[in-house]
Amino acid sequence: MAIITNQANLTYTYGTTTASVASNVATAEMSAALSASKRVLDESYRLGSDLTYILSFENVGSSAITNLSVLDDLGAYTPEGATAPVQPLTYTGPAALYIDGVFSAELTPAVQDGGVLFTIPEIPAGSNAMLVYQTTVNGFAPLTPGSEIENTASVGTTDPQTVSATVPAASYADVSITKEMAPDPVSTGDTMTVTFTIENRGNADATDLQLTDDFPLALTDVSVTVNGAPMTDFTFENSTLTVPSGTQTTLSVPAAAFTQDETGAVTVVPGKLTVVLTGMV
């Protein structure tokens, strides 16, 4: 909101004398013809998730606004130790423009170093416009608990308005499991080793795990270790493994560790839990 400041000067004469007098300083607020705001529809983010942004505009002026430029910085920030800003969001589109609630056009932005540049053809006088578009969280996004992405857009080229929306990183566990059997091939009388590797690529611990596996053959002399330590809280009944089998033990996989190099790229080192079963075929 601009402030208009104005003062008048008055000159006059009386007889042979010329004089002048100044008025008081008058002020008035000048409201912009365009107001803008920004919000994100999603409550949180994780690596690879989609975020939908909405830019809203109101033309309160008496004439149409044409060829309005909107530059979205895709959440640009400079990580600690990095040498240059990075963008944790990738524009994936589409971008839909609505005028007074009615679909008007699909916009194709220009992708550039500073982000993505939209051009809105026209917002009629007294009208509202809404630009809806989608981005994807990429490998430059901070993922540790408490992190956030602040996405900012500059509206207009002369005295641009700046609007932003902030979304926090989600707290989540992202668990996967792989299974390996050795030896291969196996014969009756061999001792089989089955290794379960459980990884967590999320930023929160995965707790209260229970592993079950239905084997296609019977095993005898079965034993189990967890991270190399013997485990007694398990059952192997009717060729079905259950670990843990009761309430004596709880299993968990720690959260992943996240690091950023000088380029700002995030490396995920997953938390790990290893369960090994051995038994005679």
C-alpha positions in Angstrom: 0.0 0.0 0.0 1.6 3.3 -1.2 1.4 6.5 0.7 0.7 9.7 -1.3 2.3 12.8 0.4 1.4 16.2 -1.0 2.0 19.9 0.0 0.7 23.0 -1.8 2.5 26.4 -2.1 0.6 29.7 -2.5 2.2 33.0 -3.7 0.5 36.4 -3.4 1.3 40.1 -3.4 0.2 43.0 -1.3 1.4 46.4 -2.5 4.9 46.0 -3.7 5.5 42.9 -1.6 5.4 39.3 -2.9 5.0 36.6 -0.3 4.3 32.8 -0.2 2.8 30.3 2.2 2.9 26.6 2.3 -0.1 24.4 3.1 -0.1 21.5 5.6 1.3 18.1 4.4 -1.6 16.0 3.3 -1.4 12.2 3.0 -3.5 9.5 1.5 -3.1 5.8 1.0 -3.1 4.5 -2.5 -4.4 1.0 -2.7 -3.0 -1.3 -5.4 -5.3 -2.4 -8.2 -4.2 -6.0 -7.7 -4.1 -8.0 -4.5 -2.5 -11.5 -4.4 -2.2 -14.4 -1.9 -0.8 -17.9 -2.0 -1.5 -21.2 -0.2 -0.6 -24.8 -0.5 -3.2 -27.6 -0.3 -1.0 -30.2 1.3 -0.4 -30.4 5.1 3.2 -31.8 4.8 5.7 -33.2 2.3 8.1 -36.1 1.9 10.6 -37.0 -0.8 8.7 -37.5 -4.1 5.4 -36.2 -2.9 3.3 -33.8 -5.0 2.4 -30.3 -3.7 -0.4 -28.3 -5.1 -0.2 -24.5 -4.9 -3.0 -21.9 -5.4 -2.3 -18.3 -6.3 -5.3 -16.0 -5.9 -5.7 -12.5 -7.4 -8.3 -9.8 -7.1 -8.4 -6.9 -9.5 -10.1 -4.0 -7.6 -9.1 -1.5 -10.3 -11.3 0.1 -13.0 -9.4 -1.4 -15.9 -8.2 -4.9 -16.9 -4.7 -6.1 -15.9 -3.0 -7.7 -18.9 0.1 -9.9 -19.3 0.6 -10.2 -15.6 3.9 -12.0 -14.8 4.2 -14.4 -11.9 7.6 -15.8 -11.0 7.6 -18.8 -8.7 11.0 -19.6 -7.1 10.2 -23.3 -6.5 11.2 -23.0 -2.8 14.7 -21.8 -3.5 17.0 -21.8 -0.4 20.7 -22.1 0.3 21.5 -25.1 2.6 24.2 -24.8 5.2 27.6 -25.3 3.6 26.2 -25.1 0.1 27.7 -22.7 -2.4 24.6 -21.7 -4.2 20.8 -21.8 -3.8 18.9 -25.0 -4.7 15.3 -25.6 -5.6 13.6 -28.4 -3.6 10.6 -28.4 -5.9 10.3 -29.4 -9.5 7.4 -27.9 -11.6 5.4 -30.8 -13.0 2.1 -29.0 -13.9 -0.4 -28.7 -15.2 -1.3 -25.0 -14.4 -4.9 -24.1 -14.7 -6.2 -20.5 -14.7 -9.7 -19.7 -13.4 -11.4 -16.3 -13.8 -14.3 -15.7 -11.4 -14.4 -19.4 -10.7 -14.7 -20.5 -14.3 -11.8 -22.4 -16.1 -10.1 -20.0 -18.5 -6.9 -21.6 -19.8 -4.1 -24.0 -19.2 -0.9 -22.0 -18.8 2.6 -23.2 -19.8 5.3 -21.4 -17.8 8.8 -20.6 -18.9 11.3 -22.6 -16.9 14.4 -20.5 -15.9 17.1 -20.4 -13.3 15.0 -18.4 -10.9 12.0 -20.8 -11.0 9.0 -20.9 -13.4 7.5 -17.8 -15.0 3.8 -17.7 -15.7 2.1 -15.0 -17.8 -1.6 -14.4 -17.0 -3.2 -13.0 -20.2 -5.9 -10.9 -18.5 -7.7 -10.3 -15.3 -10.8 -8.1 -16.0 -11.6 -5.2 -13.8 -13.5 -6.2 -10.7 -12.7 -9.9 -11.3 -10.9 -12.6 -9.3 -8.4 -15.0 -10.8 -6.9 -18.3 -9.4 -3.9 -20.1 -10.7 -3.6 -23.7 -9.6 -0.4 -25.8 -10.3 1.5 -28.8 -9.1 5.1 -29.4 -8.1 7.0 -32.5 -6.9 9.4 -32.6 -4.0 12.9 -33.5 -5.3 16.3 -34.6 -3.9 17.2 -31.1 -2.7 14.4 -30.9 -0.2 15.3 -30.9 3.5 13.8 -34.0 5.2 14.9 -33.9 8.8 12.1 -33.3 11.4 11.3 -29.6 11.7 12.3 -28.8 8.1 10.1 -26.9 5.8 9.8 -25.5 2.3 8.9 -21.9 1.8 7.7 -21.3 -1.7 7.6 -17.7 -2.8 6.1 -16.0 -5.9 6.7 -12.4 -7.2 3.7 -10.9 -8.9 4.2 -8.2 -11.4 7.4 -6.5 -12.7 7.0 -3.0 -11.5 7.0 -2.8 -7.7 6.2 -6.6 -7.5 4.1 -8.1 -4.7 5.7 -11.1 -2.9 3.5 -13.9 -1.6 4.6 -17.2 -0.1 3.3 -20.4 1.4 5.2 -22.7 3.8 4.7 -26.5 4.3 6.5 -28.6 6.9 8.3 -31.9 6.3 6.2 -34.9 7.3 7.2 -37.2 10.2 7.1 -40.7 8.8 8.7 -44.1 8.6 9.3 -45.5 5.1 10.1 -49.2 5.6 11.2 -51.9 3.1 12.2 -55.5 3.5 14.3 -57.8 1.4 14.8 -61.6 1.8 17.8 -63.8 0.8 18.2 -67.5 1.1 21.5 -69.5 1.0 22.7 -71.9 -0.2 21.2 -71.9 -3.6 20.5 -74.7 -4.6 19.7 -76.3 -1.3 19.5 -80.1 -0.6 17.9 -82.1 2.2 20.2 -82.1 5.2 21.7 -78.7 4.4 21.6 -75.8 6.8 19.6 -73.0 5.3 20.3 -69.4 6.2 17.5 -66.9 5.5 18.4 -63.2 5.9 15.8 -60.4 6.2 17.1 -56.9 5.7 14.7 -54.2 6.9 15.4 -50.6 6.0 13.8 -47.4 7.1 14.2 -44.4 4.7 11.9 -42.1 6.7 12.7 -39.5 9.4 10.9 -41.3 12.2 11.6 -44.6 13.9 9.5 -47.6 12.8 8.4 -49.4 16.0 6.5 -52.5 17.1 7.6 -54.5 14.1 6.4 -58.1 13.7 7.9 -60.3 11.0 6.0 -63.3 9.7 7.0 -65.7 6.9 5.3 -68.9 5.6 8.0 -71.3 4.4 7.2 -73.8 1.7 9.2 -76.5 3.5 9.8 -77.7 7.1 12.9 -76.7 8.9 14.4 -78.2 12.1 16.9 -76.9 14.7 15.7 -73.3 13.9 17.4 -70.3 15.5 17.0 -66.6 15.0 19.3 -63.6 15.5 18.5 -59.9 15.3 21.4 -57.6 14.4 23.7 -60.5 15.3 22.3 -61.1 18.8 20.4 -64.4 19.6 16.6 -64.0 19.7 14.4 -66.3 21.8 11.1 -64.5 21.4 10.0 -66.2 18.2 8.0 -69.2 17.0 8.4 -71.5 14.0 5.2 -73.5 13.9 3.8 -75.3 10.9 6.6 -73.8 8.9 5.5 -70.3 9.8 8.1 -67.9 11.4 6.8 -65.2 13.7 9.3 -62.7 15.2 8.7 -61.6 17.9 6.0 -64.0 18.9 4.9 -62.4 22.2 5.3 -59.3 24.3 8.8 -60.1 25.7 10.6 -58.2 22.9 9.9 -55.2 20.7 11.6 -54.6 17.4 12.2 -51.2 15.8 14.1 -49.7 12.9 15.8 -46.4 13.5 15.1 -43.4 11.3 17.3 -42.7 8.4 20.2 -40.2 8.5 20.2 -37.3 6.1 23.1 -35.3 4.9 23.6 -32.5 2.3 26.7 -31.9 0.3 28.1 -28.6 -1.0 25.7 -28.8 -4.0 22.7 -29.1 -1.7 21.8 -32.7 -2.8 20.4 -34.8 0.0 21.8 -38.3 0.7 19.6 -40.7 2.6 21.3 -43.4 4.8 18.5 -45.7 5.8 18.2 -47.1 9.3 18.6 -50.9 9.3 17.5 -54.0 11.1 18.8 -57.5 10.1 17.0 -60.7 11.1 18.6 -64.0 10.3 17.0 -67.4 10.5 18.9 -70.7 10.3 17.5 -74.2 10.2 18.1 -77.6 8.7 16.2 -78.7 5.6 
